Amino acid sequence: MQAEHRNTAILLALLSIPFGVAIYKDATAAPVEEVDPYARYADDYGDYDDYDDHDDYDSEHDLAVIAALGEEAQLTAMNQDFFDNVFFDGGDATTPSLSGPIRNLAIGGSLKSISDAYPDFEDWEYDGIPGYDAATISLNFVGDTLHSVQIGFPDDGSTVGILSKQWGPGVVDGDSGMISWYVPSNSLRVIFETDYDEGVVEFSRFQTLEELIAPSETLFSFENKDIFLLTPDEVRGLPDYDYSEAAQPLPFIKEAKEAVTAWYQLEDDTVVEVSLGLALESEEQDRVLTLLKKKLGKGRKVVGDYETIHTFRQGKRTITWTTDESMYSSLSLQRN
């Protein structure tokens, strides 16, 4: 019974702290005492103390520390050395870069080259970046090619200011609060997102609508050669191959609102259709149509009750551009 009263008192003390207060803004300062910051939400988990499955987690201790500190409670943050060494190339880089202990990572690099440079890279997601245990890193591959790098670390609210001071103001998504930076010289896109006390910086490639549609007179950016001429061995080598389909995440399209994936429909290890869903504002949809006409010539337009379809002939294949009143549209290639 005494334990129940003690727990109740601790939770009442916690609830007396205004939500969102106690965010300390100086990234170079050390916290008064490091605690699990999610402990302040422990009452959402009922009677389960070990809600995060860590054997050494003690919610009563963390709740007591936060309650005792009151408005002086601080969340853990990375110091300036971390940002200088990992993102700012020793403090000199004014555009996003991977540097310091991860400088040999390259978006678009091969799995072999990364494995040769960093034999233990698969452990970083659990053990942290070398020299920075609190910062974990996840490498995402498409096939044997590095597609994106995500770096997660404690954030007390100061990270966005540190990145913006070094790289300049990014593009802010008003809906999500995500911030993006673009480096056209190497088609690099960097985004920063934060949730409660965790920040995530992601490095990946981007392309423009022009680069997607018209990298050559005949092909699209996801084609090394006509996709309908791929051999069965080449089809089986497509990312996420699964007999009847394959899926290839593409570089982010700068004008789009969401990431884009090329979906391959297969029959007997032969490509019969490829489709891409694009989230674009109406003016960008018009740009796509203009680019397709320039690339493919005059097409056929059919206006239905709910959608408009433009169809183009290109040799032995058909290109279809479909839009409706929403921002969602689709581009598809079919074998004739």
N, C-alpha and C positions, 0 to 999 in steps of 0.2 A: 504493500500500500504506500509506504514511504517513497518507494521508487517511482510509483505512478505520479505522486504529488510533485516529485522532483522533475520528472519529465514534463509535466504540465507547466510548471513554473518556467522551465527553460524555453518551452515553445511560446509561452506568453511574452517572455522577454524578447524572443526573436521577432514576434509579430509587431512589437512596438517600434521596430526599426522601419522607417519608410522604405518602400520598395525602390530600388535603384539608387538609394543614397549610399554614401561610403565608397564611391568609385574614385580612387586616387589617380591623379592625372600625370604624375611624374614617373616616366618609365624607368628612370635610373634609380629610383628609390626602392629599398627593400621593404617587404611587408613586415608589419609588427610581429606577426606569427603566422606562418603558412598553415592554412586550413583548407579543407575541401569547400570551395565556395558554394557548391550545390547543397551544402548542409542547410543553408538558409531557406531552402524549399523542401526540407525533409518532411514537413507536416503533410505534404501532398502524397507521401508514400505510406501513409497509415502507420502501422506498428512495425514496419520492416526497417530496422536500423541499417542493414547492409544492402541498401538498395542498389549500390553500384558494384556489388559482387566482389569488392576488395576485402580480403581477409583481415587486413590491418585497419580497416575503416572503423572509426569510433564516432558515431554521429553525436552522442551526448557530449563528447569532448569538444567537437567542432561547434556545436550549437552554443555551448557554454562560452567558448572563446569569443564568438561573434556577439553574443548577448553582452558579455562583459566589456568588449571594446566599444559597443554602441556605434556612434557615428564615426569613430576613428578606425573602424574595421576597413581593411584594405584588401584588394584582390591582387593576386600575383601578376607581375608583368615581366617581360623580357627587358634587359638593359640595352643601352645604346650600342654597346659592343656587338651584340647579336645582330642588330640591323646593319651596322657598318660592315660586318664581316660576311654575312650571308646574302644580303641583298644589295649593298651599296659599294661592293668591291673595295673595301677598306675605307669607305667614306667618300670616295671620289666620283662614283657613278651617278650621273643625274638622270639616267634612264634605267628602267628595270633590268636586272641581270641576276644570274645565279653565280655566286662567287664563294670565296673562302673554301670551306670544307666540301662544297658541292659544285665547285666551278667546272668540273669536267662533265656535268650533266648537260645535255643539249636536247632541246625539243626536236624530235625528228631523228635523234640518234638511235643506233641499233642496240638491241638487248645485249649482244656480245660485247660491244665497245663499253657499255656501262658496267657490265659484269667484270670486264677486265680491269676497269679503272677502280671499281668499288665492289670487291668480292662479297662484302657484307651488307650491300644496300638493302636487301630484303628484311634485315633486322631493324632498319631505321624507324619503321612504323611502330615498333614496340620499344626500342631502346633509345630513340632520339637521334638527332643529327650529331655526328661526332663533335664533341666539345660543348654540346647544348642538349642535355638530356631532356629538358622540358619541351623541346621542339621536335615533333615527329614529322615524318615526311612519307608521302605515298606516291609511288611512281606508277602511272597508268599507261599500259602499252596497248596499242592496236596492232595485232600480229606481233612482229618483232621490233616494232618502232615505238619509241617513247612519244606518247600523245600529249600527256600533261603531267605536271608536278604539283602536288598540293602539300603545303607546309602549314601545320597547325601548331599553335603556341598560345600560352596564356595572354589574355588581353584585358587591360584594366580600363580601356576606353581611350588610351593615348596613341594607339598604333596608327590610326588614320591620319593623325597630325604629323607623326614621324615620317610616314611614307609620302604624304603630300608635300611636306617641306623639302624632301629630297628629289622627288620625281615631278613636282608640280601638281596642280589640281587635276584629279581624274574626272571621268564621266560618271555622274551619280544616277543610278536607277531610282527614281522616286518611289516605286512600289516596294522594292526590297531593301533599299539602302545600300545595295552592292555598289562598289566603286571600281571602274575599269580604267586601265591605262593601255595605250596602243603604241607600239614602236614599229612604224612602217618599214624601217630599214631592214629588219629581219622578220617581219610579219609576226611579231610577238604580242600577245595579249596577256595582261596581268590583271587579275581581279582580287579584291579584298572584301571579305564578308566577316561579320562578327556576330556571335550569338551568346548572350550572357557573358561569360568570362573567357570565351575562346575565340581567337581570330584565325582565319584561314587565308593564306595567299596562294593563288593558283597561277601557274605559268602554262600557257598553251599557245598554239598558233591561231591566226585569224586570216580571213580572206575577205575580199569585197565581192559584191555581186558580179562585177565585171570579171574578176578572177575566177569565180565559180563557173560562169557561163561561157566566157570567151577566151580561155587561155590559148586556143588555137582555132583555126577555121572550122574544124570538124569535131573536136573532142571537148568534153567538159573536164573540170579540174580533177574529178575523181577517176578519170580514165587515163591509163598509160597507153592503152590502145583501145580500139572499139570493143566495148564490153561484151558484145555478142559474138566476138571472135575468140574469146578466151578458151583455152584448151581445158579439158576436164581436170587436169592437174592444177592449172591456174585457178580454176573455180574452187577447187577444194582448199586452195591456199587463201581464199578470201577470209577476212576477219569474221569471227563468230559463225563459221560455216556449220550448217546443220542439215545436210541433205536437201531439204526443200527451200532453204533460205539462208541468207548471210546478211550481216549488218556491219557497216563500216562507218564509225563516227568520223565526221569531217571537221576540218578546221572551222572554228566559229566564224559565222558570217557577220561582219561588223554592223551591217544594217538590220540584222535580224534581232528578234526579241528572245529567241531560244536557240539552244544548240541544235545542230542538224546532223542527221544520220542518213546514209544511203542504204536503203533496204533492197536486197536482191532477191527476186523470186526465181527459183531454180527448178529445172526439170531434167532429170538424168544428167546431173552435173553440167548443165548448160544454162546460161543466163537467158531468161525470157522477158524479164522486166526489171527495171530499177526505178524506185520512187523516192522522192525527197519531200518531206513536209517542211514548209517555210512559214515562219511567223513574221509578217512584214506589214508595215503601215501601207495604206492605199497608194501613196506616191511611190513607194519602193516597189510595189507590185507592178505599177505602170512602167517603172524602169526595167524590170525583168522582161516585160513584154517587148519593150523597145529593143533590148539587147538580143532577144530571141529572133525578132524580125531582121535585125541587122545580120545576125549569124546565119539564119536559116531561110530568109526570104519571106514572102507573103504566105500566111497560113489561112486556115479555115476557122471561122468564128461561129460558135453555136451558143446562143443565149437561152438558158433554161429558166425554170421558175425559181431555182435556188442558187444556181451557179452559172458561170460563164467559162466555156472551154475553147481554147485556141489550140489547133492541131497543125503540126508542121511535118512535112515529109523530108527525110534526110537519107538518101540512098535507100538501103534496105531496112530502115528503122523509122519509127514514128515518135515525135516529141510532142508531149501534151502538157499544156499549162492551164491549170484550173484554179479559178478564184471564186469567192462568194462575197457576201457583205461583211464577213468577219475579216480579221487580219490573217487567218490561216489560208494557205494556198498550197498547191502541190505541183511539182515538176516530175514528169515520168517519161521514161524511155522504154519503148516496146519494140520487140523484134517483129518485122512484117511477116 
